[in-house]
């Protein structure tokens, strides 16, 4: 089974959210539709801008914890390195 660590954004260089899931399509869809109460709904964080795939849930959770402790600048650099146009990656993973 695959596990995912992901970053969502409200806009380019906007509010960021880091999460972990075993079903990236379902979880991002929940954020996008505002089904998930809390941070992403409150701050309109709906764009998937980065994700990683892990083969072990502990590895994915550990990576999520580390990313959450990163400085904002480091997260922005990670996104800019892999997705410089801040494209919404959801359509490609949902296809």
PyMOL commands that place a pseudoatom at each C-alpha (Angstrom):
pseudoatom trace, name=CA, resn=UNK, resi=1, chain=A, elem=C, hetatm=0, pos=[0.000, 0.000, 0.000]
pseudoatom trace, name=CA, resn=UNK, resi=2, chain=A, elem=C, hetatm=0, pos=[1.215, 3.508, -0.795]
pseudoatom trace, name=CA, resn=UNK, resi=3, chain=A, elem=C, hetatm=0, pos=[1.163, 6.418, 1.638]
pseudoatom trace, name=CA, resn=UNK, resi=4, chain=A, elem=C, hetatm=0, pos=[1.511, 10.069, 0.740]
pseudoatom trace, name=CA, resn=UNK, resi=5, chain=A, elem=C, hetatm=0, pos=[2.908, 13.163, 2.362]
pseudoatom trace, name=CA, resn=UNK, resi=6, chain=A, elem=C, hetatm=0, pos=[1.488, 16.224, 0.644]
pseudoatom trace, name=CA, resn=UNK, resi=7, chain=A, elem=C, hetatm=0, pos=[1.439, 20.015, 0.665]
pseudoatom trace, name=CA, resn=UNK, resi=8, chain=A, elem=C, hetatm=0, pos=[-1.578, 22.061, -0.312]
pseudoatom trace, name=CA, resn=UNK, resi=9, chain=A, elem=C, hetatm=0, pos=[-1.742, 25.826, -0.816]
pseudoatom trace, name=CA, resn=UNK, resi=10, chain=A, elem=C, hetatm=0, pos=[-4.379, 28.536, -0.918]
pseudoatom trace, name=CA, resn=UNK, resi=11, chain=A, elem=C, hetatm=0, pos=[-2.529, 30.308, -3.771]
pseudoatom trace, name=CA, resn=UNK, resi=12, chain=A, elem=C, hetatm=0, pos=[1.041, 30.599, -5.053]
pseudoatom trace, name=CA, resn=UNK, resi=13, chain=A, elem=C, hetatm=0, pos=[3.138, 31.564, -2.007]
pseudoatom trace, name=CA, resn=UNK, resi=14, chain=A, elem=C, hetatm=0, pos=[-0.062, 31.506, 0.047]
pseudoatom trace, name=CA, resn=UNK, resi=15, chain=A, elem=C, hetatm=0, pos=[-1.133, 29.578, 3.122]
pseudoatom trace, name=CA, resn=UNK, resi=16, chain=A, elem=C, hetatm=0, pos=[0.343, 26.062, 3.242]
pseudoatom trace, name=CA, resn=UNK, resi=17, chain=A, elem=C, hetatm=0, pos=[-0.947, 22.828, 4.734]
pseudoatom trace, name=CA, resn=UNK, resi=18, chain=A, elem=C, hetatm=0, pos=[1.069, 19.620, 5.204]
pseudoatom trace, name=CA, resn=UNK, resi=19, chain=A, elem=C, hetatm=0, pos=[-0.727, 16.293, 5.546]
pseudoatom trace, name=CA, resn=UNK, resi=20, chain=A, elem=C, hetatm=0, pos=[-0.415, 12.530, 5.231]
pseudoatom trace, name=CA, resn=UNK, resi=21, chain=A, elem=C, hetatm=0, pos=[-2.853, 9.976, 3.776]
pseudoatom trace, name=CA, resn=UNK, resi=22, chain=A, elem=C, hetatm=0, pos=[-3.124, 6.535, 2.241]
pseudoatom trace, name=CA, resn=UNK, resi=23, chain=A, elem=C, hetatm=0, pos=[-5.573, 7.791, -0.426]
pseudoatom trace, name=CA, resn=UNK, resi=24, chain=A, elem=C, hetatm=0, pos=[-4.302, 11.014, -1.975]
pseudoatom trace, name=CA, resn=UNK, resi=25, chain=A, elem=C, hetatm=0, pos=[-7.162, 11.446, -4.454]
pseudoatom trace, name=CA, resn=UNK, resi=26, chain=A, elem=C, hetatm=0, pos=[-9.878, 11.041, -1.812]
pseudoatom trace, name=CA, resn=UNK, resi=27, chain=A, elem=C, hetatm=0, pos=[-8.145, 13.241, 0.766]
pseudoatom trace, name=CA, resn=UNK, resi=28, chain=A, elem=C, hetatm=0, pos=[-7.363, 16.097, -1.602]
pseudoatom trace, name=CA, resn=UNK, resi=29, chain=A, elem=C, hetatm=0, pos=[-10.919, 15.932, -2.956]
pseudoatom trace, name=CA, resn=UNK, resi=30, chain=A, elem=C, hetatm=0, pos=[-12.196, 16.295, 0.629]
pseudoatom trace, name=CA, resn=UNK, resi=31, chain=A, elem=C, hetatm=0, pos=[-10.035, 19.381, 1.141]
pseudoatom trace, name=CA, resn=UNK, resi=32, chain=A, elem=C, hetatm=0, pos=[-11.089, 20.871, -2.202]
pseudoatom trace, name=CA, resn=UNK, resi=33, chain=A, elem=C, hetatm=0, pos=[-14.791, 20.359, -1.525]
pseudoatom trace, name=CA, resn=UNK, resi=34, chain=A, elem=C, hetatm=0, pos=[-14.556, 21.809, 1.976]
pseudoatom trace, name=CA, resn=UNK, resi=35, chain=A, elem=C, hetatm=0, pos=[-15.724, 18.541, 3.544]
pseudoatom trace, name=CA, resn=UNK, resi=36, chain=A, elem=C, hetatm=0, pos=[-12.839, 18.534, 6.012]
pseudoatom trace, name=CA, resn=UNK, resi=37, chain=A, elem=C, hetatm=0, pos=[-13.584, 20.901, 8.888]
pseudoatom trace, name=CA, resn=UNK, resi=38, chain=A, elem=C, hetatm=0, pos=[-10.635, 22.865, 10.196]
pseudoatom trace, name=CA, resn=UNK, resi=39, chain=A, elem=C, hetatm=0, pos=[-7.570, 24.599, 8.821]
pseudoatom trace, name=CA, resn=UNK, resi=40, chain=A, elem=C, hetatm=0, pos=[-7.909, 23.907, 5.096]
pseudoatom trace, name=CA, resn=UNK, resi=41, chain=A, elem=C, hetatm=0, pos=[-11.556, 24.910, 5.014]
pseudoatom trace, name=CA, resn=UNK, resi=42, chain=A, elem=C, hetatm=0, pos=[-11.016, 28.017, 7.150]
pseudoatom trace, name=CA, resn=UNK, resi=43, chain=A, elem=C, hetatm=0, pos=[-8.123, 29.274, 4.998]
pseudoatom trace, name=CA, resn=UNK, resi=44, chain=A, elem=C, hetatm=0, pos=[-9.389, 28.041, 1.587]
pseudoatom trace, name=CA, resn=UNK, resi=45, chain=A, elem=C, hetatm=0, pos=[-6.413, 25.732, 1.078]
pseudoatom trace, name=CA, resn=UNK, resi=46, chain=A, elem=C, hetatm=0, pos=[-7.495, 23.725, -1.964]
pseudoatom trace, name=CA, resn=UNK, resi=47, chain=A, elem=C, hetatm=0, pos=[-4.560, 23.346, -4.361]
pseudoatom trace, name=CA, resn=UNK, resi=48, chain=A, elem=C, hetatm=0, pos=[-2.290, 20.288, -4.274]
pseudoatom trace, name=CA, resn=UNK, resi=49, chain=A, elem=C, hetatm=0, pos=[1.188, 21.654, -5.029]
pseudoatom trace, name=CA, resn=UNK, resi=50, chain=A, elem=C, hetatm=0, pos=[3.500, 18.869, -3.806]
pseudoatom trace, name=CA, resn=UNK, resi=51, chain=A, elem=C, hetatm=0, pos=[3.390, 15.226, -2.788]
pseudoatom trace, name=CA, resn=UNK, resi=52, chain=A, elem=C, hetatm=0, pos=[5.691, 12.313, -2.069]
pseudoatom trace, name=CA, resn=UNK, resi=53, chain=A, elem=C, hetatm=0, pos=[4.936, 8.600, -2.147]
pseudoatom trace, name=CA, resn=UNK, resi=54, chain=A, elem=C, hetatm=0, pos=[6.098, 6.300, 0.652]
pseudoatom trace, name=CA, resn=UNK, resi=55, chain=A, elem=C, hetatm=0, pos=[5.877, 2.546, 1.018]
pseudoatom trace, name=CA, resn=UNK, resi=56, chain=A, elem=C, hetatm=0, pos=[5.615, 2.594, 4.800]
pseudoatom trace, name=CA, resn=UNK, resi=57, chain=A, elem=C, hetatm=0, pos=[3.113, 4.547, 6.910]
pseudoatom trace, name=CA, resn=UNK, resi=58, chain=A, elem=C, hetatm=0, pos=[5.730, 5.313, 9.583]
pseudoatom trace, name=CA, resn=UNK, resi=59, chain=A, elem=C, hetatm=0, pos=[8.004, 6.811, 6.949]
pseudoatom trace, name=CA, resn=UNK, resi=60, chain=A, elem=C, hetatm=0, pos=[5.170, 8.993, 5.614]
pseudoatom trace, name=CA, resn=UNK, resi=61, chain=A, elem=C, hetatm=0, pos=[4.196, 10.201, 9.096]
pseudoatom trace, name=CA, resn=UNK, resi=62, chain=A, elem=C, hetatm=0, pos=[7.834, 10.897, 9.980]
pseudoatom trace, name=CA, resn=UNK, resi=63, chain=A, elem=C, hetatm=0, pos=[8.244, 12.966, 6.798]
pseudoatom trace, name=CA, resn=UNK, resi=64, chain=A, elem=C, hetatm=0, pos=[5.022, 14.877, 7.571]
pseudoatom trace, name=CA, resn=UNK, resi=65, chain=A, elem=C, hetatm=0, pos=[6.318, 15.677, 11.067]
pseudoatom trace, name=CA, resn=UNK, resi=66, chain=A, elem=C, hetatm=0, pos=[9.630, 16.895, 9.659]
pseudoatom trace, name=CA, resn=UNK, resi=67, chain=A, elem=C, hetatm=0, pos=[7.977, 19.060, 6.985]
pseudoatom trace, name=CA, resn=UNK, resi=68, chain=A, elem=C, hetatm=0, pos=[5.679, 20.635, 9.570]
pseudoatom trace, name=CA, resn=UNK, resi=69, chain=A, elem=C, hetatm=0, pos=[8.768, 21.692, 11.539]
pseudoatom trace, name=CA, resn=UNK, resi=70, chain=A, elem=C, hetatm=0, pos=[10.470, 23.198, 8.501]
pseudoatom trace, name=CA, resn=UNK, resi=71, chain=A, elem=C, hetatm=0, pos=[10.675, 26.943, 8.090]
pseudoatom trace, name=CA, resn=UNK, resi=72, chain=A, elem=C, hetatm=0, pos=[8.147, 28.331, 5.630]
pseudoatom trace, name=CA, resn=UNK, resi=73, chain=A, elem=C, hetatm=0, pos=[10.971, 29.414, 3.309]
pseudoatom trace, name=CA, resn=UNK, resi=74, chain=A, elem=C, hetatm=0, pos=[12.210, 25.814, 3.050]
pseudoatom trace, name=CA, resn=UNK, resi=75, chain=A, elem=C, hetatm=0, pos=[8.737, 24.560, 2.131]
pseudoatom trace, name=CA, resn=UNK, resi=76, chain=A, elem=C, hetatm=0, pos=[8.426, 27.264, -0.537]
pseudoatom trace, name=CA, resn=UNK, resi=77, chain=A, elem=C, hetatm=0, pos=[11.838, 26.273, -1.934]
pseudoatom trace, name=CA, resn=UNK, resi=78, chain=A, elem=C, hetatm=0, pos=[10.768, 22.601, -2.064]
pseudoatom trace, name=CA, resn=UNK, resi=79, chain=A, elem=C, hetatm=0, pos=[7.593, 23.496, -3.960]
pseudoatom trace, name=CA, resn=UNK, resi=80, chain=A, elem=C, hetatm=0, pos=[9.412, 25.897, -6.296]
pseudoatom trace, name=CA, resn=UNK, resi=81, chain=A, elem=C, hetatm=0, pos=[12.033, 23.243, -7.070]
pseudoatom trace, name=CA, resn=UNK, resi=82, chain=A, elem=C, hetatm=0, pos=[9.496, 20.565, -8.041]
pseudoatom trace, name=CA, resn=UNK, resi=83, chain=A, elem=C, hetatm=0, pos=[6.510, 22.662, -9.168]
pseudoatom trace, name=CA, resn=UNK, resi=84, chain=A, elem=C, hetatm=0, pos=[7.797, 26.167, -10.061]
pseudoatom trace, name=CA, resn=UNK, resi=85, chain=A, elem=C, hetatm=0, pos=[4.509, 27.159, -11.707]
pseudoatom trace, name=CA, resn=UNK, resi=86, chain=A, elem=C, hetatm=0, pos=[2.514, 26.096, -8.626]
pseudoatom trace, name=CA, resn=UNK, resi=87, chain=A, elem=C, hetatm=0, pos=[0.265, 23.989, -10.873]
pseudoatom trace, name=CA, resn=UNK, resi=88, chain=A, elem=C, hetatm=0, pos=[-2.584, 22.148, -9.216]
pseudoatom trace, name=CA, resn=UNK, resi=89, chain=A, elem=C, hetatm=0, pos=[-1.388, 18.523, -9.248]
pseudoatom trace, name=CA, resn=UNK, resi=90, chain=A, elem=C, hetatm=0, pos=[-4.797, 17.103, -8.380]
pseudoatom trace, name=CA, resn=UNK, resi=91, chain=A, elem=C, hetatm=0, pos=[-6.023, 16.629, -11.980]
pseudoatom trace, name=CA, resn=UNK, resi=92, chain=A, elem=C, hetatm=0, pos=[-2.968, 14.526, -12.822]
pseudoatom trace, name=CA, resn=UNK, resi=93, chain=A, elem=C, hetatm=0, pos=[-3.262, 12.286, -9.743]
pseudoatom trace, name=CA, resn=UNK, resi=94, chain=A, elem=C, hetatm=0, pos=[-7.045, 11.944, -10.062]
pseudoatom trace, name=CA, resn=UNK, resi=95, chain=A, elem=C, hetatm=0, pos=[-6.888, 10.888, -13.709]
for i in range(1, 95): cmd.bond("trace and resi %d" % i, "trace and resi %d" % (i + 1))
show_as sticks, trace
zoom trace
